[in-house]
Amino acid sequence: MRFPLPAPPRWSLPVCIALAVLLRAAIVGWHPPTADEVLTPLNDSTDYHVLACGLVDGKGWVGETGAPSAFRPPVYPLFLAAVYTVFGKGSLWAVAAIQVLLSAAATWFCARIARGAGGSEWGAVLAALGYAVYPAFLTQAGQILTEELGRVLLLGGAMLLLEARNRTVWLAASGAVLALAVLNKSVLAAAMPFLSFLAAGNPLEGRAWVRRGATFAIPALLLIGCWTARNYALSGRFIPVSTNFPITWSQGVTRFSLYTNEWYGTDVELLTAPDDFLALTQLRNYSGIEEELAVGAQWSDKARAWVDENPGVYGMLTMRKALHYWGPFVRNSPAVQAVAVATMGPVLLFGWIAIMGSLRAGGNRRRAALMTLAIALPTTIPYAISQPDVRYRLALAEPFWLTFAALWLGSLLCDNSRNSSTATAPNIDSA
């Protein structure tokens, strides 16, 4: 059933973008990031800050010891270094302010993806509005973490890929932007082969299929390859993005694994780890790439041996963490948990319904659904076997589920615009 509503006013999208910026600015203004709260010993933010300061000081990509590191992906520290260069080293307020502005781009990208997927004008506006007011996104602009920048890169690359079709420059740009997303959050590397296949289009088109796939993949490989070559030159080892996954995987089967104690209590047999094991998840505790590789190998060997001895426990733990990855549950106060369930729950439910329905459609609606699954599903297992948390899905998949939920709701609203699944050119560029 469709409701007889007219098309949304042309100012609707600019208002959504302004709302996204104003809400985040208000939150950051009320509680700006400060060094004593953010740059703590077990906070990832401190690693990014240390790397950025090394770059600003001309020391290169080094940790606190001055030795080269590959523990953290490079894009977010480079972003911090650029901000520090302009506004002063340690200017966390400036980082937060720029991340607030980045939310405007992400809001527009959501609308553009919705419209590019053949959605109605209402679907595009609702996608932008959803991103603007989504509670989980509002608080992340002030965090010195990869999430805000990561969503902009991922959504921007996805928008370019969805709308590229046979446009060579757009395909190449999408590959480059998505490669930057990988270099911001390494787990996205698992999605790149699937996105390359999607970019290539119909395999029956022969040379055109190869050309499109190469146009997307070559810029991505060149960008990621530059960082990989740097790591190889320093270590003699193949390190595509970072050295930290062996440690996070090992953490996934210790008592420090997120929710393990809540699910199983303290009696279940897990990989024995010292009380300071969490410190190994931070760059500052390493003296360079060689130690990062050695410690990672040591603990991954222990984790592998434990898995061989406890395959049932490992399988159940991984399954439950994967279910958590796709559940609206957070570790926090009862009030925050209630807000999470009330907001994330409907987005996930109606997003999944819309995505599954879109797979039966044609044109860009189906292409957008396949692209969304190609991004989200390959990243589920790496997080499920390491240390999943809902905030990781928020950066990677949640904007797409929110956009598809908006498409579903927009399809109920008759706005006298095209609702065809084969619709292509967006009508929201004026925003």
N, C-alpha and C positions, 0 to 999 in steps of 0.2 A: 504494500500500500504506500502511495506517495502523498505527501502533504502538499497542498497547493500554495507553496511559498514562492515568491518572486526571487530572481537572482539577487545575491548579496550585493550591497552597494560597493562601488569601486574602492571606497576608502577602507573597506573591511580588512584587507590584508595589511596595509600600512598601520592600522590601529593594532592589529595582532603583534606586529613586529615591535611597535613602540611599547606595547604592554610587556612583552618579553624583556625588553631592556629595562624598563622602569621597575618592574618587580625585582629583578636581580640587583639592580642598582640600590634599591631600598634595603635589601637584605645585606648586601656588602657594606653599605653605609652604616647600617645598624650594628654589624659585627664584622669589621674588616679583619683580614688575616694579619696576625702579628707573629714575629719570630719566635717568641716564647711559647706560643701555642702550636705553631705549624712546624718549626724546625726542631723536632724532638728526636731522641735517639732511635726510636723504632718507627719513624714516619718516613714513607717513601719520598715525601716532599724534600726532606733534607738531602737525599741523594741527588735529586734534580738540582737543588740549590748549589751543592758543592761542585757539580759538573759545570753549571753555568758560571760560577765564580771563576773556575779554572780557565774557562774560555775567555772571559772578560779580562783576566789578568795575563792572557797570552801564554798560559802554561800548556794549552792544548786539552785533549780529552783525558783528564786524569782525575783520580780520586784524591782523598786527603793526603795520601802518602806521596803524591806526585808521580805515581806510576800509571801508565796507560790502562784504561779499563774498557771492558765491553759488557759490563753487568747491566746497564740500562740502555734501552734504545735511544737514538740520538735526537729525535725531532723535538721533544718537549724541552730538554735542556738547551737546545739551540734557540728555541722560542724564548725561554727565560733569559738567556744571554743577550738576545736582541733587546729585550725590554730593559734589562739592567744597563746595557750600554747607553740607552737613551735617557733613562730616568734615575740611574744610580744603582749600584750593586746592592742587592737586598731589598729593592723597592717592591715589596709584596703587594702593596696597595695598587701599584701601577699594573701588575700582572692581573689582579682581580678586575680592575677597571677595563682592561683590554678584553678579558674573557667575557665580561658583561656585554661588550660590543659584539664579540663573536657570536653571541646568542642570536643577534639579529640576522646574521647570515644563516645560521642553522634553522631558524624559524622560516625564512624564505625558502630554503632548500626543501623543507618538508612540504610546503605548499606546492612547490614546483614538481616534486616527485609525485605528489597526489594528482596533479593536473596532467603530468606526463604519462601517468598510468591510465589515462582515459577517464579520470574522475570528473565529477561535476565541479562547478565553481564553489558550491557549498562544501564539497569534499575538500577542496584545496584550502578554503578558509578555516574549516574545522581542524584540519591537520596543523595549520599554523597556530590556531588558538590553543589546541591541545599541547603543542610543544611549549607555547608561551607560559602556560599556567601549570604544567605538570609538576607536582610538588617535588618529586625526586630530582628534577633538573634544576629547580630554583636555587637550591643550596650549593650546587656544585661550581657555580661561577666564581665563588670566593675561595675555592680550594686550590692549592698549589699541586695539582695532580693532572694527569693526562686527559681526563674525561672530556672537559669542555672543548679543548682544541681537537681532540680525537673525533668527537661527533661532527664538528665542522668539516674536517677532512673526509671522513667517511661519507657523510651526506652529500658533500660537494662532488666527490668522485662518483658516487652512485647516481646523482642527478645527471652528470655528464654522460655516464655510460648508458643510462636509460634513454636519453634523448639523442645519442650520437648517431645511431643507425649507420649510414654509410659515410658520415662526415669524418674524414681522416683526422683532422685537427682535434675534434672532440674526443674521438677514440683514444688518441695519443694522450690528450690531457687527462682523461679519466684514468688511464693506466698510471700516469705520473702522480696524480693526486692520491690515488689509492695506495701507491707505493709509499708515499709519505705517511699515510695512515698506518701502514705496516711498521714503518720505522718509528712511529709514535707508540704503537701497541703491537708487539711482535706476534701475538696470537693470531692476528688477522692474516698472517702469511698462509695459514691453512686454507683460507678462502680464495686466494689468488688464482690457483689453477682452475677452479670452477668459474670464477669470473672471467678468466681468459676464454674459456670455452663458450660462455654466454656471449661475450663480446664478438666472437667469431661468427655467430649466427648459424645458419643452416649448413651442415657439412656437405650437403649435396651440391652446393654452389662452387665446389672445387677451389680454383685459384682465389676467388673472392673471399672464400671462407678463410683460407690461409692468410691472405693479405690483412683482413680485419683482425684476426687473432694476433698476428705479428705486430700490427699497428698499436694494439693495446699492450701487448706483453713486452715489447722491446724497451719503451721508456721505463716501465716498471722494473725490468731486470737491470737496466743501467743504473737507476737510482739505488736500488737495494744492493746491487753488485758493487758499487763504489764503497759502501760501508762494509760489505763482506770482504772485499779486497783489503781494506784497511786492517780489518781484524786478522786476516791471514798473514799480512805482512808483519804484524806485531807478534803473532803467536805461532805461526806455522800450522795452524789448525783451521778447519772450515767452521766458521761461526757466522751463520747467515745474518742474525740480528743481535742476539745477546747470549750471555753465558748463564743466565739465572734460572732457566727452566729446570735443570736437574735438581736444584735446591727446592724450588716450589713444588715439583713433583714429589720429592721425598717428604716435604712438609705435609703433603696430602695424605700420608699414611702414618703420621705421628699424632700424638695427643694434641698437637697444636693445630691440627686440621680443623677448619671452621665447622662447627656444629657436631663434630665427632663425639665429644663428651655428652652433648645434649641428647644425641640419638642413642648412644650405647652405654652411657655411664662410664665409670672408671674401671670396670672389670674386664672389658674386652681387650684382647691382646692386640697391641699396636706396635709399630716400629719404635723401639726405645730411642729416645733422644735426650740430650742434656738440657737443663733448664735454659741455657743460653742459646738454644738452637735458633730461636727467632732472630737473633742478631745476625745469623748467617744469611738472612734474606735481605740484608742491607749492604750496599756497596762499601760503606765506610769501614767494614771489618775485613777488607781484603787489601792485599799489597800489590795487586795488579792482575792481569789476565791469567797468568800462569797459576796463581793461587785460586782464582775463581774457577778455573777448569779442574784443578786438582780436588778442591773441596766438593765441587759438584759431582765429579766422578766417584769420589769416595761415598757420598751419601746416596747417589743413585744406585750404586752397587748394593748398598745395604737395603735400599727400598726394593730393589728387584729380588733380592734373596727373600725378603719378608713376603713379597707377593707370591713367590713360588711356594712358600710354606703355608700361606693363608689365602688361597685363591677365592674361597667363598666369601670371607670377610671383605676382601678387596673388591670383589664384584658387587656385593651389596652396598658397600660404602660409595663406590663410584656411581651406582644407579641412584642412590638417594641424593647424592650431591648434584647429579644431573637433573633430577626432579626439582631440587631446590633452585637450580639455575633458572628453571622456567616456572618458578612459583613466586607469588607476591609476598615473600617473607623476609624480614629484616631483623637484625639484632639491635634492639633499641627499647625505648620505654613503651609501655602498653599503648599510649596515645599515638606514638609514631607508627607502631605496628598496625594500629587500626586504620590510620590514614593510608598506609602502604597497601593494605588489603583492599580498601575501598577504592583506591585509584588504580593501582597496578592490576588488580584482579580483572576488572572489566576490560581494560586495554588488552591484556593478554587473551582473554576469552574471545572478544569480538575481533581482535586482530587475527587470531588463528582462524576463526570462522571465515573472515574476509579473504585471507591468503589462500585457504583451501578452495574456496569458491572461485577465486581468481585463476587458479590453475586450470579450471575448466573453460575459462574465457579465451579469447583470442587477442591478437595484437599486443599492445604495450601493457595491458592489464596482466596478462599472463607473464610477460617478460619481467615486469616489476616484481611479481610474486616469486618467480624463479631467482631473480637477483637477490631478493630478500633472504630466501632460504639458502642461497649460495654463500651469503655473508654470515648468517646466524648459525646454521647447523654445524659447519666444520669447526667452529670455535667452541662448541658445547663440550666436546670430549676433553680438549686440553685443560679447560677449567674444571671439569668434573674429576679429572684424575690429579689435579693439583689442589688449589684452594679457591673454590668458587665463592663469590659473594654477589649479591644482587646488583651492586654498583657496577660490576663488570658488564653485565648484560645491559645495564642502562646506557653505557657508552656505546655498545656495539649494536644491539638489536632493538632496544626499546623504541627508538624513534620510528623505525619501520613498522613495528606492530601498532604504534599509535597512529601512524599515517594510514595504515590499512583499516583500522577501526574507524577513522574519520571517513574514509572512502565508503565504508559500509553504511555509516550514518548518513553521509551525504547522498547516497543513492536513494534514501527515503524522502529526500527533500526535492521537490520539483522546482528547479530554478530556471527552466526554459533554456538551459545550456546543453551542450552535448554530453550525454552520458554513455556514449558508445565505447566499448572496450577497445576499439581500434582508433580512438581519437588520439591525436599526436600533439600538435603545436599548442603549447600553453597560452592562455590568454591573460596571464597575470604579470607579464613582464613590466608593465607600467609601474608596478610597485617597486 
